Amino acid sequence: MDISVLGTEFLVVAYPHSGEQSVLLVKGSVQVTPEQGESVIMVPNQKFIYNKTTASAHVAENVNVLPAIAWKENLLIMDSQSLAEVLKTIEAHYGIAFSYNWKEMESIHISGKLDISVSLNEVLENISRIAQVTITKEQRTIKITKEKP
């Protein structure tokens, strides 16, 4: 998709592995043009979501932008977010890759705030406290598994 900046502050999420791309507008305005479909001019607190698989798009209104921009304050704010998405964000922030089952982590939802200005070990320790996961380190691999009930 093409994004035209019209004087603004916004966040683009477009991971290569994901079938979804999004643009979240904090302030100002942007024009978003998906590969297929019509252009949309966004206003603050809107989120443009494009599904690459179905080539469909929609705009969510009245979106809380705080969780998306909290990284600027070294915070990761989660509101019933899947652990899979949280782990992807942590991987990107620390420049590492975990070993885990995406579907298992997608079934775990967590809420709260994580301070990402601390060491990776501290972040992982905090995650293991709030989510039912086991984190093991084997040489250069950090493996995360869902705990069995």
Secondary structure, DSSP 8 states (H G I E B T S, - for coil): -EEEEEEEEEEEE--TT-SEEEEEEEEEEEEEE-SSS--EEE-TT-EEEEETTTTEEEEE-S---HHHHGGGGTEEEEEEEEHHHHHHHHHHHHT--EE--HHHHHT-EEEEEEETTS-HHHHHHHHHHHSSEEEEEETTEEEEEE---
